[in-house]
């Protein structure tokens, strides 16, 4: 069980780092333009949807791997 907790913590830290890097790399003028036209909310929504999709995908893979590991341990 401890192995899964460490793996989940790594996934959460990875996603948090991606979010910070993405937001830090945005240029000021581009960000101001998106804010003035109201498209920043669309960009944020797309980024959030992508992160949620990646998190769900990683969670499903983790569950499948855990089931396979348990199968091999029981055999």
Residue frames relative to the residue before (quaternion, step in Angstrom):
aa qw qx qy qz dx dy dz
X 1.0000 0.0000 0.0000 0.0000 0.00 0.00 0.00
X 0.6121 0.5585 -0.3509 0.4362 3.55 1.03 -0.73
X 0.5990 0.5748 -0.3505 0.4334 3.59 1.09 -0.70
X 0.6720 0.4921 -0.2993 0.4655 3.60 0.95 -0.83
X 0.6269 0.5302 -0.3428 0.4564 3.59 1.02 -0.75
X 0.6655 0.4882 -0.3087 0.4728 3.60 0.91 -0.84
X 0.6427 0.5171 -0.3259 0.4618 3.59 0.99 -0.78
X 0.6664 0.4938 -0.3081 0.4659 3.59 0.91 -0.86
X 0.6278 0.5265 -0.3374 0.4635 3.57 0.99 -0.77
X 0.6423 0.5177 -0.3234 0.4635 3.59 0.99 -0.81
X 0.6485 0.5156 -0.3195 0.4599 3.60 0.95 -0.84
X 0.6680 0.4955 -0.3063 0.4631 3.59 0.90 -0.88
X 0.6582 0.4950 -0.3170 0.4703 3.59 0.96 -0.79
X 0.6213 0.5406 -0.3361 0.4570 3.58 1.04 -0.76
X 0.6815 0.4795 -0.2903 0.4705 3.59 0.88 -0.91
X 0.6344 0.5212 -0.3278 0.4674 3.58 1.02 -0.75
X 0.6526 0.5042 -0.3131 0.4710 3.58 0.96 -0.82
X 0.6277 0.5262 -0.3397 0.4623 3.59 0.99 -0.74
X 0.6497 0.5192 -0.3118 0.4594 3.56 0.98 -0.85
X 0.6693 0.4951 -0.2976 0.4672 3.58 0.91 -0.90
X 0.6656 0.4973 -0.3087 0.4630 3.60 0.90 -0.88
X 0.6520 0.5143 -0.3166 0.4584 3.57 0.96 -0.84
X 0.7032 0.4519 -0.2836 0.4699 3.58 0.85 -0.88
X 0.6647 0.5058 -0.3122 0.4526 3.60 1.04 -0.68
X 0.6912 0.4938 -0.2928 0.4390 3.58 1.07 -0.60
X 0.4924 0.6480 -0.4451 0.3734 3.61 1.23 -0.11
X 0.4028 -0.7122 0.5226 0.2396 3.54 -0.92 0.93
X 0.6136 -0.5953 0.3859 0.3466 3.56 -1.12 0.71
X 0.6880 0.4850 -0.3010 0.4482 3.58 0.83 -0.93
X 0.6404 0.5123 -0.3246 0.4713 3.58 1.00 -0.77
X 0.6536 0.5122 -0.3047 0.4665 3.55 0.97 -0.86
X 0.6491 0.5058 -0.3154 0.4726 3.60 0.98 -0.81
X 0.6365 0.5248 -0.3296 0.4591 3.59 0.99 -0.78
X 0.6741 0.4921 -0.2968 0.4641 3.57 0.89 -0.92
X 0.6375 0.5163 -0.3291 0.4677 3.57 1.05 -0.72
X 0.6840 0.5012 -0.2982 0.4382 3.58 0.87 -0.90
X 0.7264 0.4030 -0.2465 0.4992 3.60 1.06 -0.65
X 0.4935 -0.6826 0.4155 0.3432 3.59 1.26 -0.13
X 0.5139 0.6632 -0.4130 0.3543 3.60 1.22 0.12
X 0.4577 0.6887 -0.4535 0.3323 3.58 1.23 -0.13
X 0.6322 0.5389 -0.3364 0.4435 3.57 1.07 -0.69
X 0.6141 0.5288 -0.3409 0.4766 3.57 1.12 -0.63
X 0.6522 0.5105 -0.3088 0.4676 3.57 0.95 -0.87
X 0.6594 0.4988 -0.3057 0.4722 3.57 0.92 -0.90
X 0.6443 0.5251 -0.3248 0.4513 3.59 0.96 -0.84
X 0.6569 0.5025 -0.3127 0.4671 3.59 0.95 -0.85
X 0.6526 0.5096 -0.3147 0.4641 3.58 0.94 -0.86
X 0.6554 0.5060 -0.3119 0.4660 3.59 0.94 -0.87
X 0.6449 0.5147 -0.3191 0.4662 3.59 0.97 -0.85
X 0.6478 0.5137 -0.3190 0.4634 3.59 0.97 -0.81
X 0.6710 0.4922 -0.3015 0.4653 3.59 0.90 -0.89
X 0.6364 0.5110 -0.3302 0.4742 3.58 1.00 -0.77
X 0.6502 0.5189 -0.3121 0.4588 3.58 0.97 -0.84
X 0.6564 0.4980 -0.3073 0.4761 3.57 0.95 -0.86
X 0.6507 0.5172 -0.3195 0.4549 3.59 0.95 -0.85
X 0.6545 0.4994 -0.3128 0.4737 3.60 0.95 -0.85
X 0.6398 0.5294 -0.3194 0.4565 3.57 0.98 -0.86
X 0.6816 0.4771 -0.2873 0.4746 3.60 0.87 -0.91
X 0.6259 0.5333 -0.3348 0.4602 3.59 1.04 -0.73
X 0.6670 0.4948 -0.3043 0.4665 3.60 0.93 -0.86
X 0.6386 0.5107 -0.3281 0.4730 3.57 0.99 -0.79
X 0.6349 0.5298 -0.3265 0.4578 3.58 0.98 -0.83
X 0.6596 0.4974 -0.3127 0.4688 3.60 0.93 -0.83
X 0.6553 0.5057 -0.3194 0.4614 3.60 0.93 -0.81
X 0.6604 0.4982 -0.3086 0.4694 3.57 0.96 -0.82
X 0.6290 0.5302 -0.3336 0.4604 3.57 1.02 -0.76
X 0.6464 0.5109 -0.3165 0.4701 3.59 0.98 -0.82
X 0.6563 0.4989 -0.3135 0.4712 3.59 0.96 -0.84
X 0.6364 0.5243 -0.3280 0.4611 3.60 0.96 -0.83
X 0.6613 0.4964 -0.3048 0.4727 3.58 0.95 -0.85
X 0.6154 0.5452 -0.3443 0.4534 3.60 1.04 -0.73
X 0.6920 0.4762 -0.2773 0.4663 3.57 0.89 -0.95
X 0.6323 0.5232 -0.3356 0.4624 3.58 1.07 -0.67
X 0.6946 0.4864 -0.2728 0.4544 3.59 1.00 -0.80
X 0.6330 0.5493 -0.3384 0.4280 3.60 1.14 -0.43
